[in-house]
Amino acid sequence: MRSSDHGATWTAPKRANLASGTPEEATYGSSLASGIALRSGRLLVALRHDCYEKVGGSFVMYSDDGGASWVAGQKMVLLPQYGGGWTECQVAELSNGSVLLTSRNTFAPSSGQGPRLMARSDDGGATWAANWTAYDLPDPYCEASMLSDAQGGLFLGNPSHPSRRLNFSVHRSFDGGRTWPASVVVYAGDAGYSDMAFVRNGSLAVFFEKDFAVNSVAFGVVPLPPRAPLPLLRPPPHRATEVGAVEAGWSEDSLHTRRP
């Protein structure tokens, strides 16, 4: 669909037929958050394979002609024996032009990985160069939203609790998503899926599930986490164990790790 009046009206929907690079599976779902436009002009939408598929995964589709045609990028898959699985995901552009993908871990605590998986692409989502687990992000294995600003800020919003969907917070990273040392609590009660966007004055708008007992959603404009990184309470976890990747080509700095 297209809108020329800031979303007030839309054209009739058209099927996004993937021109090439189509993953093997015939079904896929959306990332549940917003697509983005890279500084290069490429449109990028995060997708997932977890609808009737034997092996789920995350990937992006991208367009270099304003949405007239779409190409599917490489699928990001880690099977249970490799420590985690990719599903509901979101993307953001880093300050150097790379793309960061984040996904909830569909295999949850039994995988040995943390709840939030990260991957980096250096070619606009066509392939993935590295992946890791953000152990310092509290997350109950839930969908999260992520976005970046023109100044290189990187933000992630999620229910920030190790086991329950509550305490919705916005976190900030200063190293491309490796660590997330600064955060601000938006709502301490029940909270679930979300999306985020910047409003015209640069403030951060959040939209999230709130108070499950009454099945409501909330929208608000919130302060950004501190611009200067806060001191880490503990050093980043040691990532020593390398395991193989499935359906991916990795660079030497890839981190396919299981938590010790």
C-alpha positions in Angstrom: 0.0 0.0 0.0 1.1 3.6 -0.6 0.1 6.9 1.1 0.7 10.4 -0.2 -1.0 12.2 2.7 1.0 11.0 5.7 -1.1 7.9 6.3 -4.6 9.5 6.1 -5.5 7.4 3.1 -4.0 4.4 1.3 -4.0 2.7 -2.0 -5.3 -0.8 -2.4 -2.9 -3.4 -1.1 -0.7 -5.3 -3.6 1.1 -8.6 -3.0 4.9 -8.1 -2.5 6.2 -10.8 -4.9 9.8 -11.4 -4.0 11.8 -11.1 -7.3 14.8 -13.2 -6.3 16.5 -14.8 -3.3 13.2 -16.2 -2.1 13.6 -18.5 0.9 12.5 -22.1 0.4 9.4 -21.9 2.6 6.2 -20.7 1.1 4.8 -18.8 4.2 6.2 -15.9 6.1 4.9 -13.3 8.6 5.7 -9.7 9.3 8.2 -8.6 12.0 5.3 -7.0 13.9 7.0 -3.6 13.9 7.8 -0.9 11.3 9.9 -1.1 8.1 12.7 1.4 7.6 14.4 3.4 4.8 18.2 3.3 4.7 20.2 6.4 4.0 21.0 4.8 0.6 17.3 4.9 -0.3 16.8 1.2 0.1 13.5 0.2 1.8 13.9 -2.6 4.3 11.3 -4.8 6.1 12.0 -7.5 8.6 10.2 -10.8 8.2 10.0 -14.2 9.8 9.4 -17.8 8.9 7.5 -19.4 11.8 4.1 -20.1 10.1 3.8 -23.9 9.6 7.5 -24.3 8.9 9.7 -27.0 10.4 12.5 -24.5 11.0 11.8 -20.9 11.7 14.0 -18.0 10.9 14.4 -14.3 10.4 15.2 -12.4 7.2 14.5 -9.1 5.5 13.0 -8.1 2.2 14.3 -5.0 0.5 13.5 -2.7 -2.4 15.7 -0.3 -4.3 13.0 1.0 -6.6 10.6 2.6 -4.1 8.7 -0.6 -3.4 7.9 -1.6 -7.0 9.8 -4.9 -6.6 11.3 -6.7 -3.6 14.2 -9.1 -3.0 14.5 -11.5 0.0 17.8 -11.5 1.9 19.5 -14.4 3.5 17.6 -16.3 6.2 19.0 -16.1 9.7 18.6 -19.6 11.3 20.1 -21.2 14.4 18.8 -24.6 15.2 18.3 -25.7 18.8 21.6 -27.6 18.9 23.3 -24.2 18.0 21.7 -22.3 20.8 18.7 -20.3 19.6 16.1 -19.6 17.0 15.1 -16.5 15.1 11.5 -15.4 14.8 9.8 -12.0 15.4 12.4 -9.4 14.5 13.1 -5.8 13.8 15.9 -3.8 12.0 17.7 -0.5 12.4 20.5 1.2 10.5 23.8 1.7 12.3 25.9 4.9 12.0 28.3 3.2 9.6 25.5 2.1 7.3 25.4 -1.5 8.5 22.0 -3.0 9.4 21.3 -4.5 12.8 18.6 -7.2 13.2 17.2 -8.2 16.6 14.9 -11.1 17.3 13.3 -12.8 20.3 14.8 -16.3 20.9 12.1 -18.7 20.0 13.9 -21.6 21.9 13.8 -19.6 25.1 16.0 -20.5 28.1 16.5 -24.2 27.1 18.8 -23.0 24.2 21.6 -21.8 26.4 21.4 -18.4 24.7 20.0 -15.2 26.1 16.5 -14.1 25.2 17.5 -11.4 22.7 19.5 -12.3 19.6 21.4 -9.8 17.4 22.8 -10.0 13.9 24.7 -7.5 11.7 24.6 -7.1 7.9 27.1 -5.0 6.0 25.3 -5.2 2.7 21.9 -3.8 3.4 20.3 -7.1 4.6 21.4 -9.3 1.7 23.7 -11.4 3.9 24.6 -11.5 7.6 28.2 -10.9 8.8 28.0 -11.6 12.6 25.6 -12.5 15.3 25.5 -12.5 19.1 23.3 -12.5 22.2 22.8 -9.3 24.2 23.0 -10.8 27.7 22.7 -7.4 29.4 19.2 -6.8 28.0 16.5 -8.1 30.4 13.8 -9.7 28.3 11.1 -12.3 28.9 11.6 -13.8 25.4 9.2 -11.3 23.8 9.0 -9.2 20.7 10.8 -5.8 20.9 11.0 -2.7 18.8 14.2 -1.0 17.7 15.2 2.2 15.8 18.1 4.5 15.2 18.5 8.3 14.7 20.6 10.4 12.4 23.1 11.1 15.1 24.0 7.4 15.5 21.7 6.8 18.5 20.4 3.2 18.7 17.3 2.4 20.9 15.4 -0.8 21.8 12.1 -1.0 23.6 10.9 -4.1 25.4 9.3 -5.5 28.5 12.4 -5.5 30.6 12.0 -8.4 33.1 13.8 -11.8 33.0 10.6 -13.9 33.2 7.4 -11.7 33.0 6.1 -9.3 30.4 6.2 -6.1 32.4 8.4 -3.0 33.1 8.4 -1.6 29.6 11.7 0.2 29.1 13.8 1.9 26.3 17.4 0.9 26.2 20.3 2.7 24.4 23.5 1.2 22.9 26.7 3.0 22.1 28.5 0.2 20.3 26.2 -1.0 17.6 24.1 -3.2 19.8 26.8 -5.2 21.5 25.9 -3.7 25.0 23.0 -1.6 26.2 24.2 0.3 29.3 21.6 3.1 29.4 17.8 2.8 29.9 14.7 4.6 31.0 11.6 2.9 32.4 8.4 3.9 30.5 5.8 1.8 32.4 6.4 -0.6 35.3 3.2 -2.7 34.9 2.2 -5.3 32.4 3.6 -4.7 29.0 4.2 -6.7 25.8 4.6 -6.1 22.1 5.6 -2.6 20.9 6.7 -0.2 18.2 8.6 3.1 18.4 9.1 6.2 16.2 10.6 9.6 16.5 8.3 12.6 16.4 9.2 15.8 14.6 11.0 17.4 17.6 13.2 14.4 18.0 11.5 12.9 21.0 10.7 9.2 21.1 7.2 7.9 20.7 6.3 4.5 22.0 3.2 2.3 21.4 2.9 -0.9 23.4 0.5 -3.5 24.9 -0.4 -2.5 28.4 -2.3 -4.0 31.4 -3.3 -7.4 30.1 -6.2 -7.7 32.4 -8.0 -5.0 30.5 -6.4 -5.7 27.1 -5.3 -2.2 26.4 -2.6 -0.4 24.4 -0.7 2.7 25.3 0.9 5.6 23.3 3.3 8.2 24.8 6.2 10.4 24.1 9.1 9.6 26.5 12.5 11.0 27.3 15.5 9.4 25.7 18.0 7.3 27.7 21.1 9.3 28.7 23.5 10.3 25.9 26.5 9.2 27.9 26.9 5.5 28.7 26.4 4.5 32.3 29.0 2.4 34.1 28.4 -1.3 33.6 27.5 -3.1 36.8 29.3 -6.2 35.5 31.6 -6.8 32.6 30.2 -8.2 29.3 29.8 -12.0 29.5 32.7 -14.1 28.2 31.8 -15.5 24.8 34.3 -18.3 24.3 32.4 -21.2 22.6 32.1 -21.1 18.8 29.5 -23.3 17.1 28.6 -23.7 13.5 26.0 -21.7 11.6 23.1 -22.9 9.6 22.2 -21.3 6.2 24.5 -18.4 6.8 28.0 -17.2 5.7 29.9 -15.7 8.6 32.8 -13.4 9.1 35.6 -14.0 11.5 34.1 -11.8 14.2 30.8 -13.8 14.2 29.7 -14.8 17.7 27.8 -18.1 17.6 28.0 -18.7 21.3 26.4 -20.6 24.2 26.5 -18.9 27.6 28.9 -20.7 29.9 
